[in-house]
Amino acid sequence: MPVLSSIFFTLPYIALVATLIISWRRLDKETSRFLFIATTCTLILHIIYAICLQRMPVPRHGRFFFIDEYGYDRYSWAIASEWRAGHFPSLWTDKYLGTLHTGWNRILAAVYYVFGHKPDIPIMLNILMSALLTPLCFFTARALFPQNSATHNEKCVSSTPDKTVALLCAVYFSFAFWAAFLMRDIFISVLFLCGLYLILILYNRWNIWAMAALAACLCGLMILRIYSVGALLLGPAAYLLLMHREHKKAWLALVACAAVLILARVFIPMRDYQNQVIYTFLNNLPDEGKTVWGSLYHCARGVPRFFLAPYAWYISPGPPVIDYMLYPGQWVLYLLILPYALKGLWLLIRENTVGSLFVIAPIIPSVFLFLLAYGGSVPRQRVYLEPLFILFAAWGLYRKDKARGIPIFWYVILLLFIAAHSWSAWRRGLW
C-alpha cells in the first residue's frame, strides 16, 4: 500500500485520538476519574452485548446477520487481495465500488491486508470506537452547555449536563448493538461527533489545530457518508452567512467557492468527482420522492418510523430475529431520550443559544433525506444523529424546573401510537 495514501486515510483517526487526549488532559482529577469509569463501563457493556449477539443463530449470509455486512466483507477482502498482489486501484470507479463511500471498505481491507481475512478484528475495532462516543458526548456537552449556571443551580438535578450525557451514552444499548456487526455507522457517528465538538471549540475560540483536526474529520466522513459532511457544515454555514459580524465576507467566499466548483468542471477528474457526488445524492431518492407532492407524502408517512422504528412493542410470529436485541435500546430511546430531548430542544430554542444552532442544524437535512430515501425506517443510518438527541435529553433532564409538561405530552402521544399500531397489526392479522 503506498505510504502517502496510507497516511492520508489515517489522518481522521489521528485527529480523533489527539482531540480526545488533549481534551482529557484538561480535566481535573475527579472529573477525569468519572469519565474514565463511564467509558470503561461503556466498553465492558458493549463487549458483553457483542458476545451475546454473535452467539445468536445466523439465518443467512454465512456468518453475517445483514446483507450489508456480507457485501462489505466480500468487497473488502477482494480489495485486500488486490493490495497484496501489488495493485492499488481507484476504488470509487465503476470497475470497483462505484461510489465515493469507500472509507469503510478501506478500513476493512487494511485490516485484512495486515491480519488476513478475520472479520472479528474490525468488529473489535468497532466496539472500541463505540466506547469513544461516551467521552466525545461528554466533551461536546461541556463545549455546548453553560457551566456553573447560577440561575439554574438550585432547581436542577445534582448531576451536571456533561455527566448526564456520559451516563445516557453508557446505557444506550443501540450503540452496543450496531457496534457488534461489520457496519460503518459507529465510525461515522464518532467522526461526526468529533467534528461537531471541534466546531463548538472553534466557535468559542479560534484554534488552528482544531481547524486542522476538523478538516481531517471531514475528509474521513466524506468517504464514509458524504451527506453527513453537508449536514455537519450547515450550522457553521448558517452562522457565518446570517449571524457573524463579517457575514458579507462569508457571502463573498460562498460565491467564490461556487464559481471555483463550476470552473473546475473543465478538468475531467474534477468533473467526474462532482458527478459522482451528485449521483450519490440522487441515488438515495425513491421514484415517488422526485416530485414535490410525492416527496411531501413520502416524508409525512415516514415520520413515526424515523423516530420509533423498529417498533419495540411488536413481536412478529415466527422465530426470534436479531432486531429484537435492538429493543432494549429502543425503550431507552422512547422513555428517556426522546421525551427529554424534545424538552431540551424547546428550551435551547427559547433561550436562543447560538452554539445550539450547530447541533440543531445537522438534524434537519438528515431527517429530510432519510424520510425521502428510506421512508423513515433508518434505525442504522440514524445512529450518527442519536448522540445529538442525547445531548438535548441531557439538557432537558438538567433543567428540571422548566417545561415539565413536554415529556408528559410525549408519553401520551407514544401510548396512543402504540395502541393504534397494535390495533392495526391485529386487524391485518399480523398478531
C-alpha positions in Angstrom: 0.0 0.0 0.0 1.5 3.4 -0.9 2.8 5.2 2.2 1.4 8.6 1.4 -2.1 7.2 0.7 -2.0 5.2 4.0 -1.0 8.4 5.9 -3.8 10.4 4.3 -6.6 7.9 5.2 -5.4 7.6 8.8 -5.4 11.3 9.4 -9.0 11.5 10.6 -8.3 8.9 13.3 -5.0 10.6 14.3 -7.0 13.8 14.7 -9.7 12.0 16.7 -7.2 10.5 19.2 -5.3 13.8 19.5 -8.6 15.7 20.2 -9.6 13.2 22.9 -6.2 13.2 24.6 -5.8 17.0 24.6 -9.4 17.5 26.0 -9.0 14.7 28.6 -5.7 16.2 29.9 -7.5 19.4 30.7 -10.0 17.8 33.1 -9.5 17.9 36.9 -8.7 14.7 38.6 -12.2 13.9 39.9 -13.9 14.6 36.6 -11.2 12.6 34.7 -11.9 9.6 37.1 -15.6 9.8 36.5 -15.2 9.9 32.7 -12.7 7.0 32.8 -15.2 4.9 34.8 -18.1 5.8 32.5 -16.0 5.0 29.4 -14.8 1.7 30.8 -18.3 0.6 31.8 -19.5 1.5 28.3 -16.7 -0.6 26.7 -17.5 -3.6 29.0 -21.2 -3.3 28.2 -20.6 -3.2 24.5 -18.2 -6.3 24.7 -20.9 -8.3 26.6 -23.6 -7.2 24.1 -21.4 -8.2 21.1 -20.7 -11.6 22.6 -24.4 -12.2 23.2 -25.3 -11.1 19.7 -22.6 -13.1 17.9 -23.8 -16.2 19.7 -27.3 -16.0 18.2 -28.1 -18.2 15.2 -27.3 -16.6 11.8 -30.2 -17.2 9.4 -28.2 -16.4 6.2 -25.2 -14.7 4.6 -22.7 -17.1 6.1 -21.5 -15.8 9.4 -23.2 -12.4 8.9 -26.6 -11.2 10.1 -27.2 -8.5 7.5 -26.6 -8.5 3.7 -24.7 -5.2 4.0 -22.1 -6.9 6.3 -21.7 -9.7 3.7 -21.2 -7.1 0.9 -18.6 -5.1 3.0 -16.7 -8.2 3.8 -16.7 -9.7 0.3 -15.6 -6.5 -1.4 -13.0 -5.6 1.2 -11.4 -9.0 1.1 -11.2 -8.6 -2.7 -9.6 -5.2 -2.3 -7.1 -6.5 0.3 -6.2 -9.3 -2.2 -5.5 -6.7 -4.9 -3.3 -4.7 -2.5 -1.4 -7.9 -1.5 -0.8 -8.5 -5.2 0.7 -5.0 -5.6 -2.3 -3.4 -7.3 -3.8 -0.2 -5.8 -6.8 0.7 -7.9 -9.1 3.8 -7.6 -11.9 2.2 -5.6 -14.5 4.8 -6.3 -14.7 3.9 -10.1 -17.4 1.8 -11.6 -14.9 -1.0 -12.1 -14.6 -1.5 -8.3 -17.0 0.0 -5.7 -18.6 2.6 -8.0 -19.2 5.0 -5.1 -17.4 7.8 -3.1 -18.2 5.9 0.1 -15.1 3.9 0.1 -14.0 4.6 3.6 -15.4 1.6 5.4 -14.1 -0.8 2.7 -10.7 0.8 3.0 -10.7 0.2 6.8 -11.8 -3.4 6.4 -9.3 -4.0 3.6 -6.5 -2.5 5.6 -7.3 -4.9 8.5 -7.5 -7.9 6.1 -4.3 -6.8 4.3 -2.4 -6.9 7.7 -4.1 -9.7 9.5 -5.8 -11.8 6.8 -9.5 -12.5 6.4 -10.6 -12.2 10.0 -13.8 -10.2 10.4 -13.7 -10.4 14.2 -10.8 -7.9 14.2 -12.7 -5.0 12.6 -15.7 -5.8 14.8 -13.4 -5.4 17.8 -12.3 -2.0 16.4 -16.0 -1.1 16.0 -16.6 -1.9 19.7 -13.6 0.2 20.8 -14.8 3.1 18.6 -18.3 2.9 20.1 -16.9 3.3 23.6 -15.4 6.6 22.4 -18.9 8.0 22.0 -19.2 8.4 25.8 -16.2 10.8 26.2 -17.0 12.6 22.9 -20.5 13.3 24.1 -19.2 14.4 27.4 -16.7 16.9 25.9 -19.3 18.1 23.4 -21.8 18.8 26.2 -19.1 20.8 28.1 -18.5 22.9 25.0 -22.2 23.4 24.3 -23.9 24.0 27.6 -23.1 26.8 30.1 -21.1 25.6 33.1 -21.9 26.6 36.6 -25.0 28.5 35.7 -26.1 30.3 38.9 -29.6 30.8 37.7 -30.2 27.1 37.3 -28.3 25.5 40.2 -31.0 25.5 42.9 -33.7 24.0 40.7 -31.7 21.5 38.7 -30.7 17.9 39.3 -27.4 17.4 41.1 -25.6 16.0 38.1 -24.2 18.4 35.5 -25.4 18.0 31.9 -22.0 16.7 30.7 -22.1 13.9 33.3 -25.7 13.1 32.4 -24.7 12.8 28.8 -22.0 10.3 29.6 -24.4 8.2 31.7 -27.0 8.2 29.0 -24.4 7.1 26.4 -23.3 4.3 28.7 -26.8 2.8 29.0 -28.0 3.5 25.4 -27.9 -0.1 24.1 -28.3 0.8 20.4 -24.7 1.9 20.2 -23.7 -1.5 21.6 -26.0 -3.3 19.1 -24.6 -1.6 16.0 -21.0 -1.9 17.2 -21.3 -5.7 17.2 -21.6 -6.0 13.4 -19.4 -5.3 10.4 -21.2 -1.9 9.8 -19.7 1.5 9.3 -22.3 3.5 11.3 -20.3 3.7 14.6 -17.3 5.1 12.7 -19.5 7.7 11.1 -21.0 8.6 14.4 -17.7 9.0 16.1 -16.2 11.2 13.4 -19.4 13.2 13.1 -19.5 13.9 16.8 -15.8 14.7 16.9 -16.4 17.2 14.1 -19.3 18.8 16.0 -17.1 19.1 19.1 -14.3 20.8 17.1 -16.8 23.2 15.5 -18.0 24.2 19.0 -14.4 24.7 20.1 -13.8 26.9 17.1 -17.0 28.9 17.8 -15.8 29.6 21.4 -12.2 30.3 20.4 -10.3 30.2 17.1 -7.6 27.5 17.1 -5.6 26.5 14.1 -5.0 22.9 15.4 -8.7 22.5 16.0 -9.3 23.7 12.4 -6.8 21.2 11.1 -8.4 18.3 13.1 -11.8 19.3 11.8 -10.6 19.2 8.2 -9.2 15.7 8.8 -12.5 14.5 10.4 -14.5 16.0 7.4 -12.2 14.1 5.0 -12.9 10.9 6.9 -16.6 11.5 6.9 -16.7 12.3 3.2 -15.6 8.8 2.2 -17.8 7.2 4.8 -21.1 9.0 4.2 -20.8 12.2 2.2 -24.1 13.8 3.0 -23.2 13.8 6.7 -20.5 16.3 5.9 -23.1 18.7 4.4 -25.3 18.2 7.4 -22.5 19.0 9.8 -21.4 22.1 8.0 -24.9 23.5 7.7 -24.8 25.1 11.1 -21.5 26.9 10.7 -22.5 28.0 7.2 -25.8 29.4 8.5 -24.0 31.2 11.4 -21.3 32.7 9.1 -23.8 33.8 6.4 -26.5 35.2 8.7 -25.2 35.9 12.2 -21.5 36.6 12.1 -20.3 40.2 12.1 -18.4 39.5 8.9 -21.3 37.9 7.1 -20.8 39.9 4.0 -17.3 38.4 3.6 -18.8 35.0 4.2 -21.3 35.5 1.3 -18.4 36.6 -1.0 -16.5 33.5 0.0 -19.5 31.3 -0.8 -19.9 32.9 -4.2 -16.2 32.4 -4.9 -16.4 28.7 -3.9 -19.4 28.2 -6.1 -17.5 29.8 -9.0 -14.4 27.6 -8.4 -16.6 24.5 -8.4 -18.2 25.4 -11.7 -14.9 26.3 -13.3 -13.3 23.1 -12.0 -15.7 21.1 -14.2 -13.3 21.9 -17.1 -10.9 19.3 -15.7 -12.1 15.8 -16.3 -11.1 14.3 -12.9 -12.9 17.1 -11.0 -16.0 16.7 -13.3 -16.0 13.0 -12.6 -15.7 13.6 -8.9 -18.6 16.1 -8.9 -20.8 13.9 -11.0 -20.1 11.1 -8.5 -21.2 13.4 -5.6 -24.4 14.3 -7.5 -25.1 10.6 -8.3 -24.6 9.7 -4.6 -27.3 12.1 -3.6 -29.8 11.3 -6.4 -29.3 7.5 -6.0 -30.8 7.8 -2.5 -34.1 9.3 -3.8 -37.0 6.9 -4.4 -39.1 7.4 -7.5 -42.1 9.0 -5.6 -39.6 11.4 -3.9 -38.6 13.1 -7.1 -41.8 15.1 -7.3 -42.9 17.8 -4.9 -46.2 16.2 -3.7 -44.6 12.8 -3.8 -41.8 14.0 -1.6 -44.2 15.6 0.9 -46.4 12.5 1.2 -43.4 10.2 1.4 -41.9 12.3 4.2 -45.1 12.6 6.2 -45.7 8.9 6.1 -42.2 8.2 7.4 -42.0 10.5 10.4 -43.2 7.9 13.0 -40.9 5.3 11.5 -37.9 7.6 11.7 -38.3 8.3 15.5 -39.8 4.9 16.6 -38.8 2.1 14.2 -38.2 -0.7 14.8 -41.3 -0.8 16.9 -40.1 -2.4 20.1 -43.6 -3.4 21.3 -44.2 -5.6 18.3 -43.2 -9.3 18.2 -43.8 -10.9 14.9 -45.0 -14.5 14.5 -42.2 -17.0 13.9 -38.7 -17.5 15.3 -36.8 -14.7 17.1 -35.0 -12.2 14.8 -31.8 -10.2 15.5 -33.8 -6.9 15.6 -35.2 -8.0 19.0 -31.8 -7.3 20.5 -32.2 -3.7 19.5 -35.4 -3.4 21.5 -33.7 -2.5 24.9 -32.1 0.5 23.2 -35.4 1.5 21.6 -37.1 1.6 25.0 -34.3 3.8 26.4 -35.0 6.0 23.4 -38.8 6.0 23.8 -38.9 6.6 27.6 -35.8 8.6 28.4 -34.1 10.2 25.4 -36.8 11.4 23.1 -39.2 13.0 25.7 -36.4 14.9 27.4 -34.7 15.7 24.1 -37.9 17.3 23.0 -37.9 19.3 26.2 -34.2 20.2 25.9 -34.6 21.3 22.3 -37.5 23.5 23.2 -35.5 25.2 26.0 -32.5 25.7 23.8 -34.6 27.3 21.1 -36.3 29.6 23.6 -33.0 30.6 25.2 -31.6 31.4 21.7 -28.2 29.8 22.5 -26.1 30.4 19.3 -24.0 27.3 20.0 -27.1 25.1 19.9 -27.5 26.0 16.2 -24.6 23.8 15.4 -26.3 20.8 17.0 -29.8 21.5 15.7 -28.9 22.3 12.1 -27.5 18.9 11.1 -30.7 17.1 12.2 -33.0 19.0 9.7 -31.4 18.0 6.4 -30.5 14.5 7.7 -34.1 13.8 8.7 -35.5 15.1 5.4 -33.0 12.9 3.4 -33.8 9.8 5.5 -37.5 10.4 5.0 -37.1 10.7 1.3 -34.6 7.9 0.8 -35.8 5.3 3.2 -39.3 6.3 4.2 -38.1 7.0 7.7 -37.1 3.4 8.5 -33.5 4.1 9.4 -32.5 2.5 12.7 -29.0 2.0 11.5 -28.5 5.2 9.4 -30.0 7.3 12.2 -27.2 6.3 14.6 -25.0 9.4 14.0 -27.9 11.7 15.0 -28.6 9.8 18.2 -25.7 11.4 20.2 -27.3 14.8 19.3 -30.6 13.5 20.8 -28.7 12.5 23.9 -27.2 16.0 24.2 -30.7 17.5 24.1 -32.0 15.0 26.5 -29.3 15.7 29.0 -30.2 19.4 28.9 -33.9 18.6 29.4 -33.0 16.4 32.4 -30.7 19.1 33.8 -33.3 21.8 33.5 -35.7 20.2 36.0 -37.5 23.4 36.7 -38.7 24.2 33.1 -41.3 22.8 30.6 -42.3 19.8 32.7 -45.3 19.1 30.6 -43.4 18.3 27.4 -42.3 14.7 28.5 -45.8 14.0 29.7 -47.2 15.1 26.3 -44.7 12.8 24.6 -45.7 9.8 26.8 -49.4 10.4 25.9 -48.7 10.6 22.2 -46.5 7.5 22.4 -49.1 5.5 24.2 -51.8 6.4 21.7 -49.5 5.5 18.8 -48.7 2.1 20.4 -52.4 1.4 20.8 -53.2 2.5 17.2 -50.3 0.4 15.7 -51.2 -2.6 17.8 -54.8 -2.4 16.7 -53.8 -2.0 13.1 -51.5 -5.1 13.3 -54.3 -7.1 14.9 -56.8 -6.0 12.1 -54.3 -7.1 9.4 -53.8 -10.5 11.0 -50.1 -9.7 11.9 -50.9 -10.5 15.6 
